[in-house]
Amino acid sequence: MDSFIKTEAQARLISRIEALRPRFLEREHELGEPGSFPFRNIEDLKKINYHTLTLPEEFGGQGKGLYDFILAQEAISRASGETGLSIGWHNGLVLEYAENRHWDRETARWLLKKVSDGALINSAATERNAGSPTRGAKPRTTAVRDGNELVVTGEKTYTSMAPVLDYILVTATTENGEVEMVVIPKDAEGVSIEETWDSLSMRGTASHTLVLDRVRIPASHTLKEAGAAAPFRGWLLHIPACYIGIAAAASDYAARFAASYVPASLGKPIAETPNIRQTMGEMELELATARHLLYGTVERCEQAADKTLMGEALDVTKIAVTNAAIRVVDHAMNIVGSRALSASNPMHRHYLNVRAGRYNPPMEDMVKAKLAAEAIKRTEKN
């Protein structure tokens, strides 16, 4: 990862995150417990103002761009994948606004001032048994106007970082059948969190169910009107950055294990055997290739004259890097052997957590279907 740090400012940023790693690692075992969440990790990140990393300077933030964000996300996830993925949604959404300026101006002004003061945000779009919003599912959650207020009712699943959110960006269907995104203060009357998250993978993200029972908010809390979608969402590369961070942690552990484990029958560390060296080489090659793709895509995004043309690159990078991360962890598991399945061994958490990447957007089947359709279209032209 060090070879991808390009500036002194980036080096200082990563150094501040690295200083937190020992604390994160000490707490990591706690995140395997039901109902867990890295409260202290998030607080530590807020103390170094990480929550304002991508916030534009005009709102009191640091104004960092995509490259700095992705670097930092990998560094955090190398110490704690759940912490990285959780805080990534917050900073990513802020970066989406910074790059696109597609939110209602007045709503954005007060919301981002809250972020500057320490508030954390995330979106909530998925609903139980309603299908994925990325596949075109329309929200069952409703926002009905009542005078100068909106009355919002519904449930949202997979609300990551639910225990510490201050504001939640909720998609809802209006009485006119249009889809809007509204800002829900978590402390508003009628808002509750149902602790439904029991996943074996990324358990510590606390992606619980948000329940909205006739929640009244000012009509001015509308953040995005129908059709105001962001034309560029490069920030979603925080997802593969998180999983390559987990893979790097697994690789580090496997390398240390191989260098120190001396079976009585061998009389030397297993790292000196050809087959282990071959596996380690494959693991490092996967990591290096994935990083070159990830950071290369980030650089292309930042330099692109028309960022809306980067959609395919973003999709392909997410799928390729996430799958590479899974393969790296599998190589690391093979090096560590049966010990990796022990509940006291960190490898089993890397193994479980990295697999969640397949279920973060964009989904692999949708990307492949899109690529197939484009390939068929090309043959028809010829």
N, C-alpha and C positions, 0 to 999 in steps of 0.2 A: 504493500500500500504506500510506503514511503516514497517510492519513485513517482507517484502520481501527485504528490504535493508540489505545487508550482511556485508558491509565493511565501514570503515570510509570515504574512498575515494568516495564511492557511496553516502553516507550521505551528503558529501560536494557538490557533483554534484547536488543532488536533492535540497539542500538548495539554491544553486545559481539560480536554475530554479524557486523555490517557491518565491524567492525575486522578480521575474518578474511578478508573478501572478496578483497583484493588477493593474498593468499597462495594462496587457492583458485583464483583465475583464472590465476595463474602456473603452477599445476600441472595445470590442466584438460586440456591437450593430452596429458598422459601417460595419461589414462584411455581414450584411443582404442586403446591398445596391447593385444594379447592378454595375458591374465593380469594385467591391471592392477587396482589397488585404491587408493583414496585413504587410505592408511595415515596420512600426516601430517595430513590434514584431520580424520580421526577423533580423532587425538591432540590436535590443537588444540581440538576441541570438548570433549574430556574435561578439558582444562586449565581451561576456563571452567565446568566441572561440568555441561555440557549433558546428559550421560548420566543425571543425577539430576533433570532438570527436572520430570518427572511422578511421581517417586517420592514417596510420602506422607512427610510430615514425621516421622512416628513411626519410620520406617526410616532417617532421616538425609537425606531428600531435600528438594527445594524445594516439593513439593506443588502445582505449578501445574496448572491445569485445561486443558480442551480448547481454549479460545480462545487462550491463550498458546502452546500447543503448535502450533496451526495457523499462527499468525503467524510463529513461529520457523521452522517447516518451509518456508514460502514464502521467507523471507529466506535460508535456507541454500541452497535449490534455485536461487535466482536466481544464486548464485555457482557452484554445482556440483550438478547434478541427481542424479548418482549418490551423492554424499555425503548429500544430503537424504533420498533414498529409503532408503538403507541405514540411517542412524541413526534414521529414522522408525519402522522396524519395532521397534527396541528400546524407544524411549520410548513408542510406541503400545501395546505389550503391557503395559508397566508401568502405563500409564493405564487399560487395560482392567481390570486388577485393582483399581486405585484406585477405579474407578467402580462395580465390581460385587462385589468381595470374594468371588469364586466359586472361588478356588483353595483347596486344602487349607491350613488355617491354619499348621500347623507347617512344611510344605514351603515355603510362601510366606515364612515368617519367615526361614529361613536363606538362601533364594535372594535375597530383596530386600536382606538384609544384604550379600551378595556384590556386588550392584549398587551399593550405597552405597560399597563399597570399590573400585569401578572395573570390575566385571565387565560384559560386554555379553551380551545375550541375543537370540535370535530363535527363531521357531517353524519347524518343518519338517513339512509335511503332504503335499505333492504327491509322487507317485511316477510313474516312467516307465511309460507304457502302462497305467496303472491308472485314468486318468480324473481329473478335478478333484474334490477333496474338497468344493468348493462345489456340485458337482452330485450329491453323495451317494455318491461313491466310497468304499469301505471300505478302510482301510489293509491292504496286504500285509505291512507291517512287523509283527512279532509281539513280544509281551512275555509271556514264560512264567515263571511263578513257580517258583523253586527254593529252598525254605526261606524265609529272610528276604531273598532277593534276587530280582531280575527279570533275565532273560536276554533282551536285546533284539537282534533281527536284522532287517536290511532295508536299503533304500536310499531316500533322499529327494532329489528334485531341487529346483532353485530355492532353495537355501539361501543367501539373500542375506547379505552381510557375513561369509561363511564364514571368511576368513582371520583375523579378529580376534574371533570369538565365543568366549566362555568357557563358556557353557551353552546347550544347544539343547533346545527344547521339542518333543518328538517325539510324534506320534500313532501309536498302535500298537494292534493287535487282540490281546486276551487269549485264553487257551485257552477261555474261556467265550463267546467271540464278541463281547465288548463292546469298545468303543473307549475307550482312556484316553490321557491326555497325560502323558508322563513326562519328567523332567529328566535330560538326558545331559551330563555334563561332557565338554568336547571333548578333554581330556587323558586320558580313561579308556582303558584297554586295549581294543583292537578298534575304536576310532573312527578313521576316516581321511576325508580330503577328496579326492575325485577332481575334478580341474580340468577340468570338462566345459563350462563356460560360454563359448560362443563367439558370443554374440549381437552383432549390429552395433549394437543399441540398448541403452542402459544397460549397456555392457560393464563399466564400472568397479564395478558392484555385486558382482562376483565371486560370482554366484549358482550356486555349484558343487553337485556331488552329494555328499551325506553318506552314507558307507558305515558300517554298523553290523554288525560281525562278532562275534556272540555277546558283546555288551557286557554286563557284569555291573554292576548298580547296586543300591543298597539298595531294598527294596520301598517304603520311605518316600519315595522320589523320585517317587512318583505325585503329579502336580500337580492333575490334574482327573480325577475318575471319570466314567464314562459318564453322560451327561445333564446334566453341570454346565456347560452352554454359557453364555456371557455373554449376558444378555438385551439388552444395549446395547453397541454397538461403534462409538461415535462417532469413536473414534481413527482409523478407516479413512479419515476425511477428510484424513489426511496424504497420501493418494495424489493427489487433485486439487490439494492445496496444492503438492505437488512439481511437478506439471506446469504449473500456472499460474506458478510461479516460473521454470521454464524458458522459458515463453512471454514473461514479462516481460523476461528477459535477451535474448531474440531481438528484442523490440520496442525495447529500449534500443539494441542494436547497429544495427538498421535506421535508427532515428532519427538516430544519430550519423553513419552513413554518408550518409544523405540530406542532412544539413546540411553535409557537408564535400565531397561528390563533385561536382565541377564539370566536366562534359564540355566539350571544346573547342567542340563544335557548339552548345552551349547558352549558355555564358558565364556561368552562374550555378548555384548549388547546385540539385540536382534537387528538393530539398525545397520550392522555390518554384513548382514546376509543379502545376497543378490535379490531374492524375491521381495523382501521388505523395501530395499532401495528402489526397486522397480515400481512398487506401489506408491512409495513416497514421491517418486518422480512424476508419475501419472497424476497424482493429487496436485502437485505444484504446477504442473502444466495446465491442468483444468482451471486452477485459480488465476494464473497469469492470463490465460486466454480470455476468461470471463471478465477480468478487470479491464483488459485492453478494449474489449467490446463496450463495457459499461461506460468507462470514462471517455472513450472515443465518441460514443453517441452523445454524451453530455456536451463535449466540445463542439460537435457538429450542431447541436441544438442552439448553443449560445452564439455560434457564428452564422447561423442560417438567416438569410435575408427574409425568407418567408417560413416561419416556424410551423405553419399549418401543414407543410409538406413533410413533416417529420413523423407523422403518425405511424407509418409502417416501421420505421427505425425504432420507435419507442416500444411497439408491440413485440417485435422480434427480439429486442434486447431483453425485455422482461422475461420472455419465455426461455431464451437461450441461457441467460445468466442464472435464473432460478433452477433450471434443470442441471446446470453445471454444479451449482452449490449442493444439490442433492447427491450428485455423483461423488463430489469431494468428501462429503460426510460418510458416504458408504465406503469409500477407500479408507478413511480414518477408522471406521468401525472394524474393517478387516485387519488393520494393523494392531489395534488394541485387543481384538479377540473377544471372547465371552465376557471378559470383565466390563466391556462397554455396556452390557445390558444390566449391570448392577444399579440399583436405585441410588446408591451413594456415589456413582461415577458420573461426572458431568456429560460424558459422551451420550448417554441415553437421552438426555434432554436436547442435545444438538440434533440427534437422529429424529426425534419427534417434531421439534420446532421447525426444522428446515422444510419438512414436508407440507407445512401450511402454505408455502409459497405458491403451490399449484392452485390454491383456491382464492388467491388475491387477484384482482383484475389487472390486465385483461386475461380471460380464460383461454387456455391453449386451444381448445376446440374451435372457439370463435376466431382466433387468429388464423388457424389453419384453414378454416372455411373461407375466410376472406382472401387469403393468399391463393387458394384453389380457384375461387371465382375469378380473380384477376388473371390467373394463368389461362383459364378457359377463354376469357375475353380476348386475350392476346392471340390465341390460336384462331379465333373467329375473324380477327382482323387480317390474319395472314391467309 
